Amino acid sequence: MNINELFKTATKKKASDLHIIVGKPPVLRIDSELRILSEEPEITRDAAEKMIFSILTEKQREKFINEREIDISYEIPKFSRYRVNLHWEKDNVGLVARVISNEVPSLDDLDLPPVVHKMIEQNSGLILVTGPTGCGKSTTLAAMVERINQMRFANIITLEDPIEFIHKPKKSIIKQRQLGSDMLTFGGALRHVLRQDPNVIMVGEVRDLETMSATITLAETGHLVLATLHTHNAAQTIDRIIDVFPPHQQAQVRLQLSMSLSGVLSQQLLPKVGGGRIAVREILINTPAVANIIRENKIPQIKSVIQTSADEGMFSMEQHVKELLRQNLIEESTALAYLNSQ
């Protein structure tokens, strides 16, 4: 059994993920459903180790054995790229690989609304892309970065774990830095990034207080910052950011956020009519009214502002679900299941 052939099979079958588990045949996730590759044999312990260690450098192998977890990027030239997590379970090695296209999608490919185009035309501010794991946050960020790359001469620095989409410089300079090989921590890299003369900074994931604080400060100091968070909607995103900080700092953070935030794009993926998945989104734009809500800590009011601010380009998840249903892009049962879960 060849690891590259399994990766290629995942790509050809349009899977989002490949799982290698000792004692089972390979498993693919296609349109959110797990499917066993029954034509392949069960993976033995020796076969798993042979496949998994074959894609690691000596340094990565040592780290994986010592730390028991590692995230890497892997590429089959002229075919596809993969974001790979390696781990141990019951003293066996395991692998989960996310399939990443070699082609960076455009904003139009992802059907992102015109207001997103306007958001990334700004020279400064904080744009947050949020949602659960596997909802396409990295893909949306990559499309935003690629649009900036095409439209203006800027120095773009991305901080990723690991690097996913590879951007080729067009109008912009692009420096893509990977956790572990090019930087030790997101927070440490953000402390030094101002010395690298950036215009645009993309933070793959905001995970802790240090990273959050540095991200907000960079947006305040005249840079366009794009980042992701694991939150489900705009109001929860604002709450999460503020709650990361100790109580005595929260009033100051609300003030900073009210001035530096450009917008929040939250998304989830739902089953699409005819197969595949489609993104359902919520968009919050930081208008004066929203900034005032953030400053005064009246976050529950954000939902009603989104629902009544269509002229500003805002819409809620519920509104977008109903629009997708009206366009016959999702089934009524899908829409009802989503709306009833909120």
Secondary structure per residue as TSV (DSSP state, phi and psi in degrees):
chain	resnum	aa	ss	phi	psi
A	1	M	-	360.0	127.7
A	2	N	-	-107.3	128.4
A	3	I	H	-62.2	-39.4
A	4	N	H	-64.6	-36.5
A	5	E	H	-66.2	-37.4
A	6	L	H	-66.5	-41.9
A	7	F	H	-59.8	-45.1
A	8	K	H	-63.3	-39.0
A	9	T	H	-61.2	-42.6
A	10	A	H	-59.3	-42.9
A	11	T	H	-66.7	-46.4
A	12	K	H	-63.5	-34.1
A	13	K	T	-86.9	6.4
A	14	K	T	58.4	38.4
A	15	A	-	-78.2	152.7
A	16	S	S	-88.5	-29.0
A	17	D	E	-145.2	151.0
A	18	L	E	-119.1	132.8
A	19	H	E	-114.7	131.6
A	20	I	E	-116.0	118.4
A	21	I	-	-133.0	129.9
A	22	V	T	-62.8	132.5
A	23	G	T	94.1	-2.2
A	24	K	S	-136.0	155.2
A	25	P	-	-64.8	165.8
A	26	P	-	-57.7	148.9
A	27	V	E	-124.4	135.4
A	28	L	E	-112.3	148.8
A	29	R	E	-105.8	115.7
A	30	I	E	-124.5	122.6
A	31	D	T	51.6	44.9
A	32	S	T	76.4	-7.3
A	33	E	E	-102.6	136.4
A	34	L	E	-79.6	133.3
A	35	R	E	-134.2	128.1
A	36	I	E	-81.0	135.5
A	37	L	-	-80.9	83.7
A	38	S	T	-67.0	-19.2
A	39	E	T	-75.6	-12.8
A	40	E	S	-95.3	149.8
A	41	P	-	-74.2	163.9
A	42	E	-	-61.2	143.5
A	43	I	-	-87.2	124.4
A	44	T	-	-84.4	166.0
A	45	R	H	-58.3	-46.0
A	46	D	H	-65.0	-40.9
A	47	A	H	-65.0	-40.6
A	48	A	H	-62.3	-46.8
A	49	E	H	-63.2	-41.8
A	50	K	H	-61.5	-45.7
A	51	M	H	-65.6	-47.7
A	52	I	H	-70.4	-43.8
A	53	F	H	-70.5	-18.0
A	54	S	T	-70.4	-19.4
A	55	I	T	-99.3	2.9
A	56	L	-	-103.1	143.0
A	57	T	-	-75.0	169.6
A	58	E	H	-61.1	-40.4
A	59	K	H	-65.3	-43.0
A	60	Q	H	-65.7	-39.2
A	61	R	H	-60.5	-44.0
A	62	E	H	-63.5	-42.8
A	63	K	H	-64.5	-41.9
A	64	F	H	-63.1	-42.8
A	65	I	H	-67.0	-40.6
A	66	N	H	-77.4	-41.4
A	67	E	H	-98.5	-11.3
A	68	R	S	69.4	3.1
A	69	E	E	-148.8	145.8
A	70	I	E	-158.5	143.1
A	71	D	E	-112.8	129.5
A	72	I	E	-137.0	164.4
A	73	S	E	-106.9	147.5
A	74	Y	E	-138.4	141.5
A	75	E	E	-132.5	135.9
A	76	I	E	-102.4	107.1
A	77	P	T	-51.2	137.9
A	78	K	T	62.7	16.9
A	79	F	T	-129.0	-71.0
A	80	S	E	-165.2	170.0
A	81	R	E	-119.5	161.1
A	82	Y	E	-143.5	136.5
A	83	R	E	-96.2	115.3
A	84	V	E	-114.0	128.6
A	85	N	E	-107.3	127.7
A	86	L	E	-112.6	139.7
A	87	H	E	-152.8	175.8
A	88	W	E	-117.0	143.9
A	89	E	E	-147.3	128.3
A	90	K	T	51.2	38.4
A	91	D	T	66.4	17.9
A	92	N	E	-111.9	152.0
A	93	V	E	-80.5	148.1
A	94	G	E	-138.0	158.9
A	95	L	E	-140.1	138.1
A	96	V	E	-130.5	122.9
A	97	A	E	-119.1	125.2
A	98	R	E	-87.7	129.2
A	99	V	E	-80.8	128.9
A	100	I	E	-124.0	128.7
A	101	S	-	-68.2	149.5
A	102	N	S	-72.4	-20.9
A	103	E	S	-94.2	125.7
A	104	V	-	-75.7	124.8
A	105	P	-	-70.9	156.4
A	106	S	-	-93.8	167.5
A	107	L	T	-60.6	-35.9
A	108	D	T	-69.7	-37.5
A	109	D	T	-56.8	-36.2
A	110	L	T	-90.7	2.3
A	111	D	T	57.2	41.7
A	112	L	-	-81.1	139.1
A	113	P	-	-70.8	162.2
A	114	P	H	-55.3	-31.1
A	115	V	H	-62.8	-28.2
A	116	V	H	-68.8	-38.5
A	117	H	H	-57.6	-43.4
A	118	K	H	-66.0	-38.5
A	119	M	H	-59.4	-42.9
A	120	I	H	-84.0	-3.5
A	121	E	T	-80.4	-11.2
A	122	Q	S	-72.6	153.6
A	123	N	S	-89.5	-14.4
A	124	S	S	-149.7	166.9
A	125	G	E	119.6	170.2
A	126	L	E	-113.3	121.4
A	127	I	E	-112.5	122.9
A	128	L	E	-110.7	131.0
A	129	V	E	-110.2	120.9
A	130	T	E	-128.6	162.8
A	131	G	-	153.5	172.8
A	132	P	S	-72.2	170.1
A	133	T	T	-58.3	135.3
A	134	G	T	82.3	15.8
A	135	C	S	-97.5	3.5
A	136	G	S	93.2	21.7
A	137	K	H	-61.1	-46.0
A	138	S	H	-62.8	-37.0
A	139	T	H	-66.0	-41.6
A	140	T	H	-64.1	-44.3
A	141	L	H	-60.5	-42.4
A	142	A	H	-61.7	-40.0
A	143	A	H	-64.6	-38.4
A	144	M	H	-64.4	-46.4
A	145	V	H	-61.1	-42.4
A	146	E	H	-65.4	-36.3
A	147	R	H	-64.3	-43.6
A	148	I	H	-62.7	-42.4
A	149	N	H	-56.9	-35.6
A	150	Q	H	-82.5	-26.6
A	151	M	H	-106.3	-17.9
A	152	R	S	-150.6	160.0
A	153	F	-	-87.0	101.7
A	154	A	-	-139.1	159.8
A	155	N	E	-98.6	108.3
A	156	I	E	-103.0	126.7
A	157	I	E	-119.3	124.9
A	158	T	E	-111.1	140.1
A	159	L	E	-117.9	114.5
A	160	E	E	-134.4	158.4
A	161	D	S	-144.8	92.3
A	162	P	S	-88.2	-176.9
A	163	I	-	-64.2	132.3
A	164	E	-	-106.3	-89.3
A	165	F	S	-72.8	136.8
A	166	I	-	-95.0	122.6
A	167	H	-	-99.1	131.6
A	168	K	-	-96.3	127.0
A	169	P	-	-56.0	131.7
A	170	K	S	-115.4	-95.8
A	171	K	S	-80.0	-26.7
A	172	S	S	-98.9	163.8
A	173	I	E	-90.3	133.7
A	174	I	E	-127.7	125.5
A	175	K	E	-117.9	115.1
A	176	Q	E	-104.6	120.7
A	177	R	E	-114.5	134.7
A	178	Q	E	-109.4	134.7
A	179	L	B	-61.4	134.4
A	180	G	T	98.8	-41.4
A	181	S	T	-105.9	-37.6
A	182	D	T	-106.9	-15.7
A	183	M	B	-155.3	156.0
A	184	L	S	-91.6	-37.6
A	185	T	-	-144.2	156.1
A	186	F	H	-61.9	-44.9
A	187	G	H	-60.7	-44.2
A	188	G	H	-63.0	-42.7
A	189	A	H	-64.2	-38.9
A	190	L	H	-68.4	-31.0
A	191	R	H	-63.8	-31.4
A	192	H	H	-101.0	-6.7
A	193	V	G	-66.3	-27.2
A	194	L	G	-62.9	-27.6
A	195	R	G	-72.1	-8.4
A	196	Q	G	-102.0	13.3
A	197	D	-	54.7	52.6
A	198	P	-	-83.6	153.3
A	199	N	S	-104.9	-39.6
A	200	V	E	-128.7	133.5
A	201	I	E	-125.4	128.2
A	202	M	E	-113.2	121.8
A	203	V	E	-106.2	113.6
A	204	G	S	-55.6	-38.8
A	205	E	-	-158.5	130.6
A	206	V	-	-90.9	110.5
A	207	R	-	-110.3	-20.2
A	208	D	S	-149.6	176.4
A	209	L	H	-60.6	-44.5
A	210	E	H	-60.6	-45.4
A	211	T	H	-66.8	-41.4
A	212	M	H	-61.9	-47.5
A	213	S	H	-61.4	-45.0
A	214	A	H	-66.5	-37.1
A	215	T	H	-63.7	-45.3
A	216	I	H	-65.4	-42.3
A	217	T	H	-62.7	-42.4
A	218	L	H	-63.3	-38.5
A	219	A	H	-65.9	-32.4
A	220	E	H	-70.5	-29.2
A	221	T	T	-95.2	25.7
A	222	G	T	91.8	22.8
A	223	H	-	-117.7	150.2
A	224	L	E	-89.6	119.9
A	225	V	E	-117.6	127.0
A	226	L	E	-112.1	133.3
A	227	A	E	-151.6	163.8
A	228	T	E	-119.4	153.9
A	229	L	E	-140.1	150.9
A	230	H	-	-90.5	68.4
A	231	T	-	-126.9	160.0
A	232	H	S	-96.1	-21.3
A	233	N	S	-153.5	176.4
A	234	A	H	-66.0	-45.0
A	235	A	H	-62.5	-43.6
A	236	Q	H	-63.3	-34.4
A	237	T	H	-62.6	-47.1
A	238	I	H	-62.3	-44.9
A	239	D	H	-59.2	-45.1
A	240	R	H	-60.8	-44.5
A	241	I	H	-59.6	-49.0
A	242	I	H	-67.4	-38.9
A	243	D	H	-68.7	-20.5
A	244	V	H	-63.1	-30.0
A	245	F	S	-88.3	151.4
A	246	P	-	-63.6	152.8
A	247	P	H	-51.4	-39.1
A	248	H	H	-70.1	-12.8
A	249	Q	H	-102.2	-8.5
A	250	Q	H	-68.0	-35.3
A	251	A	H	-63.2	-42.3
A	252	Q	H	-65.3	-39.7
A	253	V	H	-65.4	-40.4
A	254	R	H	-59.6	-41.2
A	255	L	H	-64.0	-46.9
A	256	Q	H	-60.1	-45.7
A	257	L	H	-66.1	-38.3
A	258	S	H	-62.6	-27.8
A	259	M	H	-92.5	-32.3
A	260	S	H	-97.3	-23.2
A	261	L	E	-69.0	131.0
A	262	S	E	-93.1	-46.9
A	263	G	E	-176.7	167.7
A	264	V	E	-126.3	128.9
A	265	L	E	-115.9	110.2
A	266	S	E	-104.1	142.5
A	267	Q	E	-147.2	154.5
A	268	Q	E	-139.8	162.7
A	269	L	E	-109.9	133.6
A	270	L	E	-121.6	153.4
A	271	P	E	-59.9	137.0
A	272	K	-	-101.9	146.1
A	273	V	T	-57.9	129.4
A	274	G	T	89.2	-0.1
A	275	G	S	107.0	159.7
A	276	G	S	84.4	-170.6
A	277	R	E	-132.3	156.3
A	278	I	E	-132.6	144.4
A	279	A	E	-81.5	132.9
A	280	V	E	-109.8	132.5
A	281	R	E	-129.2	161.7
A	282	E	E	-132.3	136.4
A	283	I	E	-126.3	126.8
A	284	L	E	-114.3	128.2
A	285	I	E	-108.8	137.6
A	286	N	-	-81.6	79.1
A	287	T	-	-79.0	169.9
A	288	P	H	-54.2	-37.0
A	289	A	H	-65.8	-41.5
A	290	V	H	-67.8	-42.2
A	291	A	H	-59.1	-39.8
A	292	N	H	-65.8	-39.9
A	293	I	H	-61.3	-42.5
A	294	I	H	-65.2	-45.9
A	295	R	H	-60.8	-40.3
A	296	E	T	-89.3	4.4
A	297	N	T	58.2	45.2
A	298	K	-	-111.5	50.0
A	299	I	G	-56.7	-36.4
A	300	P	G	-56.9	-20.5
A	301	Q	G	-75.9	-13.3
A	302	I	H	-60.0	-39.8
A	303	K	H	-58.7	-45.2
A	304	S	H	-69.4	-34.1
A	305	V	H	-63.6	-43.7
A	306	I	H	-59.3	-44.9
A	307	Q	H	-67.1	-22.1
A	308	T	T	-111.9	14.7
A	309	S	-	-122.9	41.4
A	310	A	G	-60.1	-33.0
A	311	D	G	-63.1	-23.8
A	312	E	G	-89.9	-3.0
A	313	G	T	95.2	7.8
A	314	M	-	-90.1	151.1
A	315	F	B	-159.3	154.6
A	316	S	-	-94.3	166.5
A	317	M	H	-56.8	-46.0
A	318	E	H	-60.3	-42.6
A	319	Q	H	-63.8	-39.6
A	320	H	H	-70.8	-38.3
A	321	V	H	-58.4	-46.1
A	322	K	H	-64.3	-35.2
A	323	E	H	-68.8	-41.5
A	324	L	H	-63.6	-36.7
A	325	L	H	-66.1	-42.3
A	326	R	H	-61.2	-34.4
A	327	Q	T	-84.9	3.7
A	328	N	T	59.3	33.8
A	329	L	S	-92.6	-19.5
A	330	I	S	-132.2	156.4
A	331	E	-	-74.7	154.5
A	332	E	H	-60.7	-37.7
A	333	S	H	-63.0	-36.6
A	334	T	H	-64.9	-45.9
A	335	A	H	-62.8	-45.1
A	336	L	H	-64.5	-40.3
A	337	A	H	-63.0	-39.6
A	338	Y	H	-68.5	-49.8
A	339	L	H	-63.3	-34.9
A	340	N	H	-74.7	-17.0
A	341	S	H	-87.3	-7.8
A	342	Q	-	-86.6	360.0
